[in-house]
Amino acid sequence: MATSVAYDLSRFSDETPTQQKVRVASTKKNIRTEEDRKFLVRLVFLSVAVITLAVYTVYSNMLLTNVKSQITNRSSELVEIQSENIYLDYQIESLVSLRTAEEYAQSLGLIKMDSAQIEYVNLEKENKIVSEEPQINDRSAIAFLSTVIGWFNP
């Protein structure tokens, strides 16, 4: 083989010395599989995240629907209770009316007072009414009133 001084053409020759033959192992497959593994790991994590978000969304919608149905049920119960309250208020008013009181008094045997039975008393400064009933002093009246009030205030 001829060599020229200016150019080294040994690189382009087909003959290569056995010492310079280097077998290059293809690492392209190994690099590719490593990249594929990283991609698969990322894909799995992303898939798990998306599935978790989807399950959470479905679960929260389910809870929201449950709460809405409970609100609807409670609202209908409230309407029923309010209508019952109005009915009971009406019954109380009808029981406390003057006509009902008169009917109850008549059922006990009482009769309505005539105008002839009414007696008017004119009081002037000098006149006094003397009652034969025992007078109640202030302390006994206060004790009696506090007892009566205690009956109505638990």
DSSP file (Angstrom, degrees, kcal/mol; ACC not computed):
  #  RESIDUE AA STRUCTURE BP1 BP2  ACC     N-H-->O    O-->H-N    N-H-->O    O-->H-N    TCO  KAPPA ALPHA  PHI   PSI    X-CA   Y-CA   Z-CA
    1    1 A M              0   0    0      0, 0.0     2,-0.5     0, 0.0     9,-0.0   0.000 360.0 360.0 360.0 138.0    0.0    0.0    0.0
    2    2 A A        -     0   0    0      7,-0.0     2,-0.5     2,-0.0     7,-0.2  -0.760 360.0-161.8 -97.9 136.5    1.3    3.3   -0.9
    3    3 A T        -     0   0    0     -2,-0.5     2,-0.4     5,-0.1     5,-0.1  -0.927   5.6-149.1-117.7 140.3    1.2    6.1    1.5
    4    4 A S        -     0   0    0      3,-0.8     5,-0.1    -2,-0.5    -2,-0.0  -0.795  15.1-134.1-106.4 153.6    1.5    9.6    0.6
    5    5 A V  S    S+     0   0    0     -2,-0.4    -1,-0.1     1,-0.2     3,-0.1   0.866 102.4  46.3 -75.9 -36.1    2.9   12.1    2.9
    6    6 A A  S    S+     0   0    0      1,-0.2     2,-0.4    -3,-0.0    -1,-0.2   0.859 117.4  38.8 -78.7 -34.1    0.3   14.7    2.4
    7    7 A Y        -     0   0    0      2,-0.0     2,-0.9     3,-0.0    -3,-0.8  -0.942  65.2-148.0-122.9 138.8   -2.7   12.5    2.8
    8    8 A D    >   +     0   0    0     -2,-0.4     3,-0.5     1,-0.1     4,-0.1  -0.861  24.3 169.6-102.0 100.4   -3.3    9.5    5.1
    9    9 A L  G >   +     0   0    0     -2,-0.9     3,-0.9     1,-0.2     4,-0.4   0.309  50.9  97.9 -93.6   8.0   -5.5    7.3    3.0
   10   10 A S  G >  S+     0   0    0      1,-0.3     3,-0.6     2,-0.2    -1,-0.2   0.770  74.9  63.3 -69.7 -22.9   -5.2    4.4    5.3
   11   11 A R  G <  S+     0   0    0     -3,-0.5    -1,-0.3     1,-0.2    -2,-0.1   0.823 104.2  46.7 -68.1 -29.8   -8.5    5.3    6.8
   12   12 A F  G <  S+     0   0    0     -3,-0.9    -1,-0.2    -4,-0.1    -2,-0.2   0.434  87.7 107.7 -95.8   0.1  -10.4    4.7    3.6
   13   13 A S    <   -     0   0    0     -3,-0.6    -3,-0.0    -4,-0.4     0, 0.0  -0.456  69.6-132.9 -80.4 154.2   -8.9    1.5    2.6
   14   14 A D  S    S+     0   0    0     -2,-0.1     2,-0.6     2,-0.0    -1,-0.1   0.732  86.0  84.9 -76.2 -23.2  -10.9   -1.8    2.8
   15   15 A E        -     0   0    0     -5,-0.0    -2,-0.2     0, 0.0     0, 0.0  -0.688  58.9-179.5 -84.8 122.9   -8.1   -3.6    4.6
   16   16 A T        -     0   0    0     -2,-0.6     5,-0.1     3,-0.0    -5,-0.0  -0.969  30.7-113.4-120.8 139.1   -8.1   -3.0    8.3
   17   17 A P    >>  -     0   0    0      0, 0.0     3,-0.8     0, 0.0     4,-0.6  -0.374  25.0-120.9 -67.6 150.5   -5.6   -4.6   10.5
   18   18 A T  T 34 S+     0   0    0      1,-0.3     3,-0.4     2,-0.2    -2,-0.0   0.754 110.6  60.5 -66.2 -24.5   -7.0   -7.1   12.9
   19   19 A Q  T 34 S+     0   0    0      1,-0.2    -1,-0.3     3,-0.0    -3,-0.0   0.852 103.2  50.0 -71.7 -32.2   -5.8   -5.2   15.9
   20   20 A Q  T <4 S+     0   0    0     -3,-0.8     2,-0.6     2,-0.1    -1,-0.2   0.568  81.0 109.4 -86.2  -7.2   -8.0   -2.2   14.9
   21   21 A K     <  -     0   0    0     -4,-0.6     2,-0.5    -3,-0.4    -3,-0.0  -0.567  48.2-177.4 -71.8 117.7  -11.2   -4.1   14.5
   22   22 A V        -     0   0    0     -2,-0.6     2,-0.7     2,-0.0    -2,-0.1  -0.962  21.6-139.2-118.8 128.2  -13.3   -3.2   17.3
   23   23 A R        -     0   0    0     -2,-0.5     2,-0.6     2,-0.0    -2,-0.0  -0.772  16.1-154.8 -89.7 121.5  -16.6   -4.7   17.8
   24   24 A V        -     0   0    0     -2,-0.7     2,-0.4     2,-0.0    -2,-0.0  -0.850   9.6-140.8 -98.9 121.4  -19.1   -2.2   18.8
   25   25 A A        -     0   0    0     -2,-0.6     2,-0.8     1,-0.1     3,-0.0  -0.643  23.8-114.4 -82.1 136.7  -22.0   -3.6   20.7
   26   26 A S        +     0   0    0     -2,-0.4     4,-0.3     1,-0.2     3,-0.3  -0.594  37.6 172.6 -75.1 110.9  -25.3   -2.0   19.8
   27   27 A T     >  +     0   0    0     -2,-0.8     4,-2.9     1,-0.2     5,-0.3   0.370  57.8  95.2 -97.4   2.8  -26.5   -0.2   22.9
   28   28 A K  H  > S+     0   0    0      1,-0.2     4,-2.6     2,-0.2    -1,-0.2   0.901  84.9  49.1 -60.5 -41.2  -29.4    1.3   21.0
   29   29 A K  H  > S+     0   0    0     -3,-0.3     4,-2.8     2,-0.2    -1,-0.2   0.921 112.2  48.0 -64.6 -44.1  -31.7   -1.4   22.1
   30   30 A N  H  > S+     0   0    0     -4,-0.3     4,-2.0     2,-0.2    -2,-0.2   0.907 114.1  46.0 -64.6 -42.0  -30.6   -1.0   25.8
   31   31 A I  H  X S+     0   0    0     -4,-2.9     4,-2.5     2,-0.2    -1,-0.2   0.916 113.6  50.4 -65.4 -42.0  -31.1    2.7   25.6
   32   32 A R  H  X S+     0   0    0     -4,-2.6     4,-2.6    -5,-0.3    -2,-0.2   0.915 110.4  48.0 -64.8 -42.5  -34.4    2.3   23.9
   33   33 A T  H  X S+     0   0    0     -4,-2.8     4,-2.4     2,-0.2    -1,-0.2   0.869 111.1  51.5 -68.2 -34.0  -35.7   -0.2   26.5
   34   34 A E  H  X S+     0   0    0     -4,-2.0     4,-2.2     2,-0.2    -2,-0.2   0.905 111.9  46.2 -67.4 -40.6  -34.5    2.1   29.3
   35   35 A E  H  X S+     0   0    0     -4,-2.5     4,-2.5     2,-0.2    -2,-0.2   0.886 111.8  52.6 -65.9 -38.2  -36.4    5.0   27.7
   36   36 A D  H  X S+     0   0    0     -4,-2.6     4,-2.9     2,-0.2    -2,-0.2   0.903 108.1  50.7 -64.4 -40.1  -39.4    2.7   27.2
   37   37 A R  H  X S+     0   0    0     -4,-2.4     4,-2.7     2,-0.2    -2,-0.2   0.934 110.9  47.9 -63.1 -45.6  -39.3    1.8   30.9
   38   38 A K  H  X S+     0   0    0     -4,-2.2     4,-2.5     1,-0.2    -2,-0.2   0.915 113.4  48.6 -60.2 -42.2  -39.2    5.4   32.0
   39   39 A F  H  X S+     0   0    0     -4,-2.5     4,-2.8     2,-0.2    -2,-0.2   0.920 111.6  49.1 -63.5 -43.5  -42.1    6.2   29.6
   40   40 A L  H  X S+     0   0    0     -4,-2.9     4,-2.7     2,-0.2    -2,-0.2   0.900 110.7  50.3 -64.4 -40.0  -44.1    3.2   30.9
   41   41 A V  H  X S+     0   0    0     -4,-2.7     4,-2.6     2,-0.2    -2,-0.2   0.935 113.4  45.8 -62.7 -45.7  -43.5    4.3   34.5
   42   42 A R  H  X S+     0   0    0     -4,-2.5     4,-2.7     1,-0.2    -2,-0.2   0.907 112.8  50.7 -61.9 -42.1  -44.6    7.8   33.7
   43   43 A L  H  X S+     0   0    0     -4,-2.8     4,-2.6     2,-0.2    -2,-0.2   0.899 110.5  49.0 -63.9 -41.0  -47.6    6.5   31.8
   44   44 A V  H  X S+     0   0    0     -4,-2.7     4,-2.7     2,-0.2    -2,-0.2   0.938 112.9  46.9 -64.7 -46.3  -48.6    4.2   34.7
   45   45 A F  H  X S+     0   0    0     -4,-2.6     4,-2.4     1,-0.2    -2,-0.2   0.917 114.0  47.9 -62.1 -42.6  -48.3    7.1   37.2
   46   46 A L  H  X S+     0   0    0     -4,-2.7     4,-2.6     2,-0.2    -1,-0.2   0.905 112.1  49.8 -64.1 -41.1  -50.3    9.4   34.9
   47   47 A S  H  X S+     0   0    0     -4,-2.6     4,-2.7     2,-0.2     5,-0.2   0.914 110.7  49.4 -63.8 -42.6  -52.9    6.7   34.4
   48   48 A V  H  X S+     0   0    0     -4,-2.7     4,-2.6     2,-0.2    -2,-0.2   0.908 111.7  49.5 -62.5 -41.2  -53.2    6.1   38.2
   49   49 A A  H  X S+     0   0    0     -4,-2.4     4,-2.4     2,-0.2    -2,-0.2   0.922 112.8  46.4 -64.2 -44.2  -53.6    9.9   38.7
   50   50 A V  H  X S+     0   0    0     -4,-2.6     4,-2.4     2,-0.2    -2,-0.2   0.917 114.0  47.8 -65.5 -43.3  -56.3   10.2   36.0
   51   51 A I  H  X S+     0   0    0     -4,-2.7     4,-2.7     2,-0.2     5,-0.2   0.906 111.3  51.4 -65.0 -40.6  -58.2    7.2   37.4
   52   52 A T  H  X S+     0   0    0     -4,-2.6     4,-2.6    -5,-0.2    -2,-0.2   0.927 111.3  47.6 -61.6 -44.9  -57.9    8.5   40.9
   53   53 A L  H  X S+     0   0    0     -4,-2.4     4,-2.4     2,-0.2    -2,-0.2   0.895 112.1  49.8 -62.8 -40.0  -59.3   11.9   39.8
   54   54 A A  H  X S+     0   0    0     -4,-2.4     4,-2.4     2,-0.2    -2,-0.2   0.926 112.3  46.8 -65.3 -43.9  -62.1   10.2   37.9
   55   55 A V  H  X S+     0   0    0     -4,-2.7     4,-2.7     1,-0.2    -2,-0.2   0.919 112.9  50.0 -64.2 -42.7  -63.1    8.0   40.9
   56   56 A Y  H  X S+     0   0    0     -4,-2.6     4,-2.8    -5,-0.2     5,-0.2   0.904 110.4  50.2 -61.9 -41.5  -62.9   11.0   43.2
   57   57 A T  H  X S+     0   0    0     -4,-2.4     4,-2.2     2,-0.2    -2,-0.2   0.923 112.7  45.9 -63.7 -44.5  -65.2   13.0   40.9
   58   58 A V  H  X S+     0   0    0     -4,-2.4     4,-2.1     2,-0.2    -2,-0.2   0.917 113.7  49.7 -64.2 -42.6  -67.7   10.2   40.7
   59   59 A Y  H  X S+     0   0    0     -4,-2.7     4,-2.4     2,-0.2    -2,-0.2   0.920 111.4  47.8 -63.7 -44.6  -67.6    9.8   44.4
   60   60 A S  H  X S+     0   0    0     -4,-2.8     4,-2.4     1,-0.2    -1,-0.2   0.876 111.4  50.8 -67.1 -34.7  -68.1   13.5   45.1
   61   61 A N  H  X S+     0   0    0     -4,-2.2     4,-2.4    -5,-0.2    -1,-0.2   0.882 109.6  51.4 -66.2 -36.4  -71.0   13.6   42.6
   62   62 A M  H  X S+     0   0    0     -4,-2.1     4,-2.2     2,-0.2    -2,-0.2   0.929 111.8  45.9 -65.0 -44.7  -72.5   10.7   44.4
   63   63 A L  H  X S+     0   0    0     -4,-2.4     4,-2.6     2,-0.2    -2,-0.2   0.896 111.9  52.1 -63.5 -40.1  -72.2   12.4   47.8
   64   64 A L  H  X S+     0   0    0     -4,-2.4     4,-2.4     2,-0.2    -2,-0.2   0.906 109.6  48.7 -63.8 -41.8  -73.6   15.6   46.3
   65   65 A T  H  X S+     0   0    0     -4,-2.4     4,-2.2     2,-0.2    -1,-0.2   0.904 111.2  50.8 -63.9 -41.1  -76.6   13.8   44.9
   66   66 A N  H  X S+     0   0    0     -4,-2.2     4,-2.1     2,-0.2    -2,-0.2   0.920 111.4  47.1 -61.7 -45.2  -77.2   12.1   48.3
   67   67 A V  H  X S+     0   0    0     -4,-2.6     4,-2.4     1,-0.2    -2,-0.2   0.894 110.5  52.8 -65.5 -39.7  -77.0   15.4   50.2
   68   68 A K  H  X S+     0   0    0     -4,-2.4     4,-2.3     1,-0.2    -1,-0.2   0.899 109.1  49.3 -63.1 -39.6  -79.4   17.1   47.6
   69   69 A S  H  X S+     0   0    0     -4,-2.2     4,-2.5     2,-0.2    -1,-0.2   0.892 110.5  50.7 -67.5 -37.8  -81.9   14.3   48.2
   70   70 A Q  H  X S+     0   0    0     -4,-2.1     4,-2.7     2,-0.2    -2,-0.2   0.901 110.0  50.2 -64.5 -39.9  -81.7   14.7   51.9
   71   71 A I  H  X S+     0   0    0     -4,-2.4     4,-2.4     2,-0.2    -2,-0.2   0.913 110.4  49.8 -63.7 -42.1  -82.2   18.4   51.6
   72   72 A T  H  X S+     0   0    0     -4,-2.3     4,-2.2     2,-0.2    -2,-0.2   0.925 112.3  47.5 -62.5 -44.5  -85.3   17.7   49.4
   73   73 A N  H  X S+     0   0    0     -4,-2.5     4,-2.3     1,-0.2    -2,-0.2   0.926 113.4  47.5 -62.4 -45.0  -86.7   15.3   52.0
   74   74 A R  H  X S+     0   0    0     -4,-2.7     4,-2.4     1,-0.2    -1,-0.2   0.866 110.0  53.5 -65.6 -35.4  -86.1   17.7   54.8
   75   75 A S  H  X S+     0   0    0     -4,-2.4     4,-2.2     2,-0.2    -1,-0.2   0.910 109.4  47.5 -66.0 -41.1  -87.7   20.5   52.9
   76   76 A S  H  X S+     0   0    0     -4,-2.2     4,-2.2     2,-0.2    -2,-0.2   0.896 112.1  50.3 -67.1 -38.3  -90.8   18.5   52.3
   77   77 A E  H  X S+     0   0    0     -4,-2.3     4,-2.6     2,-0.2    -2,-0.2   0.899 109.6  52.0 -63.3 -39.2  -90.9   17.5   56.0
   78   78 A L  H  X S+     0   0    0     -4,-2.4     4,-2.6     2,-0.2    -2,-0.2   0.906 108.5  49.9 -63.0 -42.4  -90.5   21.2   56.9
   79   79 A V  H  X S+     0   0    0     -4,-2.2     4,-2.3     2,-0.2    -1,-0.2   0.916 111.9  48.6 -63.3 -42.3  -93.4   22.1   54.6
   80   80 A E  H  X S+     0   0    0     -4,-2.2     4,-2.2     2,-0.2    -2,-0.2   0.922 112.9  47.2 -62.9 -43.9  -95.6   19.4   56.3
   81   81 A I  H  X S+     0   0    0     -4,-2.6     4,-2.4     1,-0.2    -2,-0.2   0.887 111.4  51.3 -67.1 -38.4  -94.6   20.6   59.8
   82   82 A Q  H  X S+     0   0    0     -4,-2.6     4,-2.2     2,-0.2    -1,-0.2   0.903 110.4  48.4 -65.6 -40.1  -95.3   24.2   58.9
   83   83 A S  H  X S+     0   0    0     -4,-2.3     4,-2.2     2,-0.2    -2,-0.2   0.898 111.9  49.6 -67.0 -37.7  -98.7   23.4   57.6
   84   84 A E  H  X S+     0   0    0     -4,-2.2     4,-2.6     2,-0.2    -2,-0.2   0.890 109.4  52.7 -64.9 -38.6  -99.5   21.3   60.7
   85   85 A N  H  X S+     0   0    0     -4,-2.4     4,-2.5     2,-0.2    -2,-0.2   0.907 108.9  49.0 -62.6 -42.3  -98.3   24.3   62.8
   86   86 A I  H  X S+     0   0    0     -4,-2.2     4,-2.1     2,-0.2    -2,-0.2   0.912 111.7  49.7 -63.5 -42.0 -100.7   26.6   60.9
   87   87 A Y  H  X S+     0   0    0     -4,-2.2     4,-2.2     2,-0.2    -2,-0.2   0.922 112.0  47.3 -62.6 -44.6 -103.5   24.1   61.5
   88   88 A L  H  X S+     0   0    0     -4,-2.6     4,-2.5     2,-0.2    -2,-0.2   0.871 109.9  53.2 -66.9 -36.8 -102.8   23.9   65.2
   89   89 A D  H  X S+     0   0    0     -4,-2.5     4,-2.4     2,-0.2    -1,-0.2   0.906 109.0  50.1 -61.8 -40.8 -102.6   27.7   65.6
   90   90 A Y  H  X S+     0   0    0     -4,-2.1     4,-2.2     2,-0.2    -2,-0.2   0.912 110.4  49.6 -63.7 -42.0 -106.0   27.9   64.0
   91   91 A Q  H  X S+     0   0    0     -4,-2.2     4,-2.1     2,-0.2    -2,-0.2   0.908 110.4  50.2 -64.0 -41.0 -107.3   25.3   66.4
   92   92 A I  H  X S+     0   0    0     -4,-2.5     4,-1.8     1,-0.2    -2,-0.2   0.927 110.9  49.2 -62.8 -43.8 -105.9   27.2   69.4
   93   93 A E  H  < S+     0   0    0     -4,-2.4     4,-0.4     1,-0.2    -1,-0.2   0.883 111.2  49.6 -63.1 -37.8 -107.4   30.4   68.2
   94   94 A S  H  < S+     0   0    0     -4,-2.2     3,-0.5     1,-0.2     6,-0.3   0.853 111.3  49.3 -71.0 -32.7 -110.8   28.7   67.7
   95   95 A L  H  < S+     0   0    0     -4,-2.1    -1,-0.2     1,-0.2    -2,-0.2   0.799 113.1  46.7 -74.0 -27.8 -110.6   27.2   71.2
   96   96 A V  S  < S+     0   0    0     -4,-1.8    -1,-0.2    -5,-0.2    -2,-0.2   0.419  87.6 118.5 -93.9   0.9 -109.7   30.6   72.8
   97   97 A S  S  > S-     0   0    0     -3,-0.5     4,-1.9    -4,-0.4     5,-0.1  -0.201  75.8-115.0 -67.8 161.4 -112.4   32.5   71.0
   98   98 A L  H  > S+     0   0    0      1,-0.2     4,-2.4     2,-0.2     5,-0.2   0.872 114.7  54.5 -65.5 -38.9 -115.2   34.4   72.9
   99   99 A R  H  > S+     0   0    0      1,-0.2     4,-2.6     2,-0.2    -1,-0.2   0.915 108.1  49.1 -62.6 -43.3 -117.9   32.2   71.5
  100  100 A T  H  > S+     0   0    0     -6,-0.3     4,-2.3     1,-0.2    -1,-0.2   0.896 110.8  50.6 -63.9 -39.6 -116.1   29.0   72.6
  101  101 A A  H  X S+     0   0    0     -4,-1.9     4,-2.4     2,-0.2    -1,-0.2   0.906 111.0  48.9 -64.4 -41.0 -115.7   30.5   76.1
  102  102 A E  H  X S+     0   0    0     -4,-2.4     4,-2.4     2,-0.2    -2,-0.2   0.919 111.4  49.1 -64.6 -43.0 -119.4   31.3   76.2
  103  103 A E  H  X S+     0   0    0     -4,-2.6     4,-1.9     2,-0.2    -2,-0.2   0.896 111.9  49.2 -63.2 -39.9 -120.4   27.8   75.1
  104  104 A Y  H  X S+     0   0    0     -4,-2.3     4,-1.2     2,-0.2    -1,-0.2   0.908 110.8  49.8 -66.1 -41.6 -118.1   26.3   77.7
  105  105 A A  H  <>S+     0   0    0     -4,-2.4     5,-2.3     1,-0.2     3,-0.3   0.896 110.7  50.0 -64.1 -39.5 -119.6   28.5   80.4
  106  106 A Q  H ><5S+     0   0    0     -4,-2.4     3,-1.3     1,-0.2    -1,-0.2   0.860 105.7  56.6 -66.8 -34.6 -123.1   27.6   79.4
  107  107 A S  H 3<5S+     0   0    0     -4,-1.9    -1,-0.2     1,-0.3    -2,-0.2   0.787 104.3  53.8 -67.7 -24.8 -122.2   23.9   79.5
  108  108 A L  T 3<5S-     0   0    0     -4,-1.2    -1,-0.3    -3,-0.3    -2,-0.2   0.513 126.8-102.1 -83.3  -5.4 -121.1   24.4   83.1
  109  109 A G  T < 5S+     0   0    0     -3,-1.3    -3,-0.2     1,-0.3     2,-0.2   0.507  76.5 138.1  98.0   5.9 -124.6   25.9   83.9
  110  110 A L      < -     0   0    0     -5,-2.3    -1,-0.3    -6,-0.2     2,-0.3  -0.545  38.5-150.0 -82.2 151.5 -123.6   29.5   83.9
  111  111 A I        -     0   0    0     -2,-0.2     2,-0.2     1,-0.0    -1,-0.0  -0.859  24.6 -95.6-121.2 158.6 -125.9   32.1   82.2
  112  112 A K        -     0   0    0     -2,-0.3     2,-0.2     1,-0.1   -10,-0.0  -0.464  45.5-109.7 -72.6 141.4 -125.1   35.3   80.5
  113  113 A M        -     0   0    0     -2,-0.2     2,-0.2     1,-0.1    -1,-0.1  -0.483  28.1-134.4 -74.8 137.4 -125.4   38.4   82.7
  114  114 A D    >   -     0   0    0     -2,-0.2     3,-0.9     1,-0.1     4,-0.4  -0.486  21.7-115.2 -84.3 161.3 -128.3   40.8   82.1
  115  115 A S  G >  S+     0   0    0      1,-0.2     3,-0.8     2,-0.2    -1,-0.1   0.759 115.0  63.9 -68.2 -22.5 -127.9   44.5   81.9
  116  116 A A  G 3  S+     0   0    0      1,-0.2    -1,-0.2     3,-0.0    -3,-0.0   0.741  96.9  58.0 -71.2 -22.2 -130.1   44.7   85.0
  117  117 A Q  G <  S+     0   0    0     -3,-0.9     2,-0.4     2,-0.0    -1,-0.2   0.600  84.8  96.0 -83.3 -10.5 -127.6   42.8   87.0
  118  118 A I    <   -     0   0    0     -3,-0.8     2,-0.5    -4,-0.4    -3,-0.0  -0.671  57.6-166.7 -83.0 131.5 -124.8   45.3   86.3
  119  119 A E        -     0   0    0     -2,-0.4     2,-0.4     2,-0.0    -2,-0.0  -0.981   5.1-154.3-122.8 125.4 -124.4   47.9   89.1
  120  120 A Y        -     0   0    0     -2,-0.5     2,-0.5     2,-0.0    -2,-0.0  -0.803   5.1-158.6-100.7 139.5 -122.3   51.0   88.6
  121  121 A V        -     0   0    0     -2,-0.4     2,-0.6     2,-0.0    -2,-0.0  -0.975   5.0-151.7-120.8 126.3 -120.7   52.7   91.4
  122  122 A N        -     0   0    0     -2,-0.5     2,-0.5     0, 0.0    -2,-0.0  -0.868  15.6-160.2 -95.8 124.9 -119.6   56.4   91.3
  123  123 A L        -     0   0    0     -2,-0.6     2,-0.2     3,-0.0     5,-0.0  -0.890   9.1-175.4-108.6 132.2 -116.7   57.1   93.5
  124  124 A E        -     0   0    0     -2,-0.5     3,-0.4     1,-0.0     0, 0.0  -0.655  44.7 -93.8-113.0 177.1 -115.8   60.5   94.7
  125  125 A K  S    S+     0   0    0     -2,-0.2    -1,-0.0     1,-0.2    -2,-0.0   0.841 122.8  46.1 -64.3 -33.2 -112.9   61.6   96.7
  126  126 A E  S    S+     0   0    0      2,-0.0    -1,-0.2     0, 0.0     2,-0.2   0.737  95.7  88.7 -82.3 -22.5 -114.6   61.3  100.1
  127  127 A N        -     0   0    0     -3,-0.4     2,-0.4     2,-0.0    -4,-0.0  -0.491  54.6-173.8 -81.7 145.7 -116.3   58.0   99.5
  128  128 A K        -     0   0    0     -2,-0.2     2,-0.6    -5,-0.0    -2,-0.0  -0.977  20.5-134.7-134.3 149.3 -114.6   54.7  100.3
  129  129 A I        -     0   0    0     -2,-0.4     2,-0.6     2,-0.0    -6,-0.0  -0.917  19.0-158.1-104.1 127.5 -115.5   51.2   99.7
  130  130 A V        -     0   0    0     -2,-0.6     2,-0.4     2,-0.0    -2,-0.0  -0.915   5.7-157.3-108.2 126.2 -115.0   49.0  102.7
  131  131 A S        -     0   0    0     -2,-0.6     4,-0.1     2,-0.1    -2,-0.0  -0.818  15.8-150.4-104.5 141.6 -114.7   45.3  102.0
  132  132 A E        +     0   0    0     -2,-0.4    -1,-0.1     2,-0.1     3,-0.1   0.525  69.9 103.2 -86.6  -4.2 -115.4   42.7  104.5
  133  133 A E  S    S-     0   0    0      1,-0.1    -2,-0.1     0, 0.0     2,-0.1  -0.488  88.2 -95.1 -74.1 148.0 -112.9   40.4  103.0
  134  134 A P        -     0   0    0      0, 0.0     2,-0.2     0, 0.0    -1,-0.1  -0.382  41.3-117.4 -65.0 139.8 -109.6   40.1  104.9
  135  135 A Q        -     0   0    0     -4,-0.1     2,-0.5    -2,-0.1    -3,-0.0  -0.529  20.5-135.4 -78.6 143.1 -106.9   42.5  103.6
  136  136 A I        -     0   0    0     -2,-0.2     2,-0.1     4,-0.0    -1,-0.0  -0.871  17.4-136.1-101.0 126.6 -103.8   40.9  102.2
  137  137 A N     >  -     0   0    0     -2,-0.5     4,-1.8     1,-0.1     5,-0.2  -0.330  25.9-105.7 -77.3 167.8 -100.6   42.5  103.3
  138  138 A D  H  > S+     0   0    0      1,-0.2     4,-2.2     2,-0.2     5,-0.2   0.856 115.3  53.1 -65.0 -37.9  -97.8   43.2  100.8
  139  139 A R  H  > S+     0   0    0      1,-0.2     4,-2.2     2,-0.2    -1,-0.2   0.904 109.9  46.4 -68.2 -40.4  -95.5   40.4  101.9
  140  140 A S  H  > S+     0   0    0      2,-0.2     4,-2.3     1,-0.2    -1,-0.2   0.865 112.0  52.4 -70.2 -32.8  -98.1   37.7  101.6
  141  141 A A  H  X S+     0   0    0     -4,-1.8     4,-2.6     2,-0.2    -2,-0.2   0.906 110.3  48.0 -66.6 -41.1  -99.2   39.0   98.2
  142  142 A I  H  X S+     0   0    0     -4,-2.2     4,-2.4     2,-0.2    -2,-0.2   0.904 112.3  48.9 -66.0 -41.1  -95.6   38.9   97.0
  143  143 A A  H  X S+     0   0    0     -4,-2.2     4,-1.7     2,-0.2    -2,-0.2   0.908 112.5  48.4 -65.0 -41.4  -95.1   35.4   98.3
  144  144 A F  H  X S+     0   0    0     -4,-2.3     4,-2.4     2,-0.2    -2,-0.2   0.937 112.6  47.6 -64.1 -46.8  -98.4   34.3   96.6
  145  145 A L  H  X S+     0   0    0     -4,-2.6     4,-2.8     1,-0.2     5,-0.2   0.892 110.6  51.3 -63.3 -39.9  -97.4   35.9   93.3
  146  146 A S  H  X S+     0   0    0     -4,-2.4     4,-1.9     2,-0.2    -1,-0.2   0.862 110.4  50.2 -66.4 -33.2  -93.9   34.3   93.3
  147  147 A T  H  X S+     0   0    0     -4,-1.7     4,-1.2     2,-0.2    -2,-0.2   0.923 112.3  46.4 -67.4 -44.0  -95.5   30.9   94.0
  148  148 A V  H  X S+     0   0    0     -4,-2.4     4,-1.0     1,-0.2     3,-0.4   0.913 113.0  49.0 -65.2 -42.3  -97.9   31.3   91.1
  149  149 A I  H  X S+     0   0    0     -4,-2.8     4,-1.6     1,-0.2     3,-0.4   0.874 106.3  57.7 -65.5 -35.8  -95.2   32.5   88.8
  150  150 A G  H  < S+     0   0    0     -4,-1.9    -1,-0.2     1,-0.2    -2,-0.2   0.805 100.4  58.2 -64.1 -28.9  -93.0   29.6   89.8
  151  151 A W  H  < S+     0   0    0     -4,-1.2    -1,-0.2    -3,-0.4    -2,-0.2   0.857 111.8  40.2 -67.4 -34.1  -95.8   27.2   88.7
  152  152 A F  H  < S+     0   0    0     -4,-1.0    -2,-0.2    -3,-0.4    -1,-0.2   0.668 109.1  63.1 -91.9 -17.4  -95.7   28.6   85.2
  153  153 A N     <        0   0    0     -4,-1.6    -1,-0.2    -5,-0.1    -4,-0.0  -0.901 360.0 360.0-109.3 105.6  -91.9   29.0   84.9
  154  154 A P              0   0    0      0, 0.0    -1,-0.1     0, 0.0    -4,-0.1   0.515 360.0 360.0 -69.9 360.0  -90.2   25.6   85.1
